[in-house]
Amino acid sequence: MKNNVNDFMSINQRIVLCLLAVFIFFPSVSQEKERKIELKGYFSTLQTVIFDSLSGPFANENLLHNRLNFKAYLNDHLTIGAEFRNRLFTGDLTMLGTAYTDLIGMDRGVVDMSWDLLREQSIYLNSRIDRLWIDYNYRKIQVTLGRQRINWGQTLVWNPNDIFNAYSFFDFDYVEKPGSDALRLQYYPSSSSVAELAFKLDNEYDLTAAGLFRFNKFGYDFQFLAGLVNSEDVVMGAGWSGSVGSLSFRGEGSWFSPYEQFPKSRGTILVTSGLEKVFKNNSSAAIQLMYSNNPLGFIDFYSILGGELSSKNLAFSEFTAFGQFTWAITPMLNLTVSSMWFPDLDGYYAGPSLEYSLAENVDFSVIWQHFDAVLAGVRNIINLGFLRFKYSF
């Protein structure tokens, strides 16, 4: 990780020059069509309080978050994108030192594009490029190279098919979700089917390479995938999405087996399925169940809350259940209540939240996350409360 501001500016200048080179050397196919550049993003402030009980000590943290999303349509076939996260942390947690800030600033991509601009006792400023890609499409072929999101998951909470970009359901403030330094090849035989190949490297040069085929049959989208994950596991998986009457019905499953023992190893199996219902007033309800024959052993709360997970290690209990109900109180105000049950940990999660749209592009949220579980033989309770203002542009 680079801690020098000059290094940060130098690298960003190189990136800008590379992007300018793309504009220069890949002119539009049709001179009559103008190039189109988009800039979107948001500013948000997130106040966090962490405590085990109301009578105990409180830890406070504030996060100022700015995101910039650039996209340039160079011509009918060529598009480039660059997206930046700039985050300023202040408060008690930053005083934990490098044990905390290193986790925030860690870049797991093959190219380190995370920079610490300021790291002091109680303030931490980090800038990161989490998307930087070039996309080429021609007729039925699409090729994307660079840091990108490859989403193969089908369900709401747990995604064992999402072998490139697994993420934590509890990391609600990172709606874009992690990306991968990857090459993705897509071929569309028809409007309802696609064949994909993807190759990803991480910061330790471990390889994830897999193929997927998705098609529509009997009113359902089915997919099958196979490949290698993190240079250590052979993976095979399948998923589906469709409906049963007025209910959305989704599911997916994957089998991970150490490649040196494949196919003799029993490996790790994760299977999940869920139902979702949208009501006339835009309220909704969802349930999801997951089974794993090899859940994680000892864990801590960071294992549950961590924003970047492995698709093999999504389960903390052999069986896990999830439920969520969102009530559209008014067109501008939503109340959501979600819960999760971890039988093996004798534990549960409960998470109510309230979201209010102050204006077309300004939102206010109040979120509470409560965890209660037995870890390493000791009952642990933790509460996280959040207040967030967000302005999008």
N, C-alpha and C positions, 0 to 999 in steps of 0.2 A: 504494500500500500504506500502511496506517495504522500508525504506530508508537506511538501514544499509547494508554495503557491506558484512559483515560477515554473515548476514542472507542470503544474495544472494548466497554466496559460499556454505553455509551449505545446502540450499535447492537444489542447483544444484548438489551437491555431492550425495544427496539422490536420485535424479532423475537418475544420472549415475549409482548408485548402483542398482536401480530398473531395468534399462535397461540391466545391466550385468546379473542380476538374470534371466531375460527372456532368455538370451543367454544360461545360464547354465542349466536351468530347462526345456527348450523346445528344445532339440536337434533335428537335422534334422531327418526326417523319413527315408530318404535314406542316408547312410553314404558315398555313392559314390559321392553325389552332394555337392559341396562346398557352404557354406553360402556366400551371396553376400551383400556387403554394398556399398551404394551410398552416395556421398557427392556432393551436388550442392549448388549454391548460387550466390551472386553478391555483388559488391561494387558499390555505386553510390554517386555522390554529386549533390545536387539540390539547386541552388541559386534561391531565391524567392524575388520578389519586389511587394509591395502592395501600391496602390495609387488610389485616386478618380479622379484626373485630373493631367495633366502634370505640371500644375502651383502650385499644392498643395504639401504637405509633402509626403515623401516616407518612407515606413517601409521595412527593409531588414531582410532576414533570410537565413541562410545556414544550410542545413541538410546533414550530412555524414551518410550514411545508409549501413549497412552490414547485409546480410541475409545468414543464414546457414541452409541447408535442408539435414537432415540425413534420410536415409531409409535403413532398414535391412531386407533382405529376409531370414528368419530363416530356412524355408523349403518350400515345395510346398503349404502349407496351411496357414502359419503364417508369418505376416509382421508387423514390428513396424516402426513408424515414429516420428521424432522430428524436429521442425523447430523453428528457433530463429530470432528475429529482434533486432538489436542493432543500436540505433539512437542517434546521437549527434547533438543537435540544438544549434546554436549560432546566436546572432543578436538582433534586436529590440524587437521581439515578446516575447522572453524569459524574457525580462525585465518587462513584465506585471505581473510576479509573479505566484503564485499558481493558479490563475484563468485560466491561459493558460496551465501550465505544468500538472495540475491535469487532464485536459481533455485529454492530450496526454497519460499520464501514466495510466489512468483508465483501469482496467481490469474488464469487465462485466461478466466474467465466474464465475462459482461456486467456482473454485479454483483461487486464486490471484497469477498469474505467471508473474507479472510485477514488476520490481525493478528499483528504482531511484538510480543510482550509483553516480551521481554528479548533484547537483542543486545549482547553484550560480546565481548572478544577471543577467548575460548575457550568461550563458552556462548551458545546460541541457543534461544529458546523461541517457538514459533509455534502459533497456534490457527487452525483453519479449519473452516468449514462446507462440506462437500462434497456434502451432500444437503439439500434443503429444498423439499418439493413438496406439492401437494395433488392427490388423485386422486378422480375421480368416475366411477362405473360404473353403467350402467342397461341392463338386458337385454343387447343385443349391442354396446353402445357403451362405450368407456372413454376418458376424457380425463385427461391428467396435465400439470400446469403447475408449472414450477419447476426447481430443480437436481436432475437425475435421471440415471440411467444408461440409455442406449438401446443395447441390445446386439443388433446385427444379424449378428454374426459367427457362423460355423458351425464353424470348425476350432480346433485346440488352440493353435497357436503364432502364426501370422500371420493377420490378419483384414482383407483388403482390402474386405470388405463393411461393416466396422465404421466407417462414415464419421463418426459422431458422437463415438465414444469410443475411438479407437485407443490401444493401450498397448504397453508393452515386456514381453516374456516374462520378461526378467531381473529385473524389479522385483517379486520374489516377496513382499515384505513388505506390498504394497498389494493385498490380495486383493479389496477392494471395487472397485478400478479407478476411473479418473476419471469424473466426471459432466459434464453439459452444462446450461446454462441454456436450457431448451427448452420447447416446447409439443408434446405428442404426442397424436395422435388415433388410436384403434384401433377397428376394426369387425370383428366376428367373424361372418361369414356362416354358419359351421358350427363344430363342435367341432374340426375339423382344418384350419381356414383362417383367415387374418386379413389385412385390408387396413389399412395404416398411412400416416399423413402425419405428418411431424415437422419442426419449425422450430427452429433453434438460432442464437443470437448469441454472439460471443466478446467479449473485452475491447477489440478494435478495431472492433467492430460489423460484422464480416464475417458473412455469412449462409450457413448450411448448411440447405438445405431439400430434402427428398426424400420419395418415396413407395415403399412396399414392399408386395408381395403374396406371401403364403406359403400353400401348399396341399399336400395329400398326394395322391400318385398312385403306383401300383405299389409301395406299401410305403415310399416315400421322401417326405421333406419337401423341396419345391422352393421357391425364392424368387427373385423378380426385383425389382430396384430401379432407380430413376432419379432424378436431381435435380441440385442445384448444391452445390458444396463450397467453403466459405470465400470466397464471392463471386468465384471465379476459374475453377473447373473444372466442366464438365458431367461427370457420372458416370453410368455405366450398369453394372449388375452382376447377377450371378446366383450362387446357391449351392444346395447340396443336402446332405442327411444321410440315411443309411440303413444298410443292412448287406449284406454279401456273405458268406453263410454265417454263421460265428461272428464275423466281423470287422465292426467299425463302419467305414463308408466315408463320408467327409465331404470337401467341397471348396467353394471359392468363387473368384470372379474379378471384377475391376472394371476398367473402362476410364475413365481421366481425360483429358479434353481441354479446353484453355483455351477458355472460352465465346466469346471474341472470334474464335477460329479454328475453332469447331465448325461443321460436322463434318469440315473439311478436314485438321485437324491429326492427325498420327499418334498423338500423346498418349502416355500411360503406361499400360501394361497390366501387371496383376499377377494371376497365376493360381496357386492352391495347392490341394493335395489331400493327404489322409492316410488311413492305416489304423490302427485301434486294436484291441487284443485283450485281453480280461480272462480270466485263467485261474481255475481252480477254487479256488485258495488266495488269491484276491483280488490276486495279482500281475498286472501289466499291462505291455503293450508298445505303443509307438506310433512311427510314422514319418510324416514329412511332407516334401513337396517344394514349392518355390516357384520360379516363373519371373517375371522382369520384363524388359521390353525397354528400360527406362530406369532402372537402379539409381542410387542416389546416387553422386556423385563422391567428392571428398575428404571423409573423415569422421574423427572422433575417437572415443574410447571413450565419451564422454558421449552421442554420437549413438546408440550401440548400447544403452547402459544407461538412457537417458532414459525416465522413466515415462510421459510424454505425447507421443505421436508423431502424425504425420499418416498416414492410411490410404494415402495416395499414396506415402509415403516409407518403406515398411517394408523395402525390399530394398537391401542393400549389395553384392550380387553378382547377375549375370544369373541364375544358378542357385544355389539354396541348399538344403541338405538337413539334416534334423533327425531324430534318433532318441532314444528314451528307453525305459528299462526300470525298472520299480518291482518290487522283490522284497519281499513281505510275509514277513519272517523269522519274526515272531510276530504275533498280532493287535495287539500294542502297538508293534511296531518295524518301520519301513519303510526300506529302502535304495533310493535312486533314483540312476540314472546317466543323464545326458543329454549329448548332443553336437550340434554344429552345424558345418557346413562352408561356408566362403565361398571358392569357387575364385578369383574375381577379385581377392581380397585375399591370396591365398596364405595363407589363415588358417583358424582353427578355434576353436571354443569347447568346453570340457569342464566338466561340472558335477556332481560327485557330492554327495549330501546324505543325511543320516541323521536320521530323525524318530522320537522316542520319546514315547509318551503316558504321562506320569508319573501321571496321575489322569484322571478323566472330563473335566475341563475345564482341565488343565494339560499343556502340551506343551513338549518340549525339542528343538531342532534344531541340527544342525551342517551348514553349507553352504559349499561351495567353488566359486568361479567362476574359471575360467582362460581368458584370451583371448590369442591369438597371431595377429597379422595385420600385413600391410605397409600402412602408412598414409603417403601422400605420399612413397613411395619408401623409407621407413625402417621396419624391422621393430620392432614394439612388442609387448611382453609385459606383461601385468598380471594379478595374482592378487588376488582378494577372498575373504577368509575371514570367516565369520559364526558367532556363537553366539547363540541366541535362546531365551529363556524366555517363555512366553505363558500368561496366565491369562484364560479367557473366562468371561463370566457372562451 
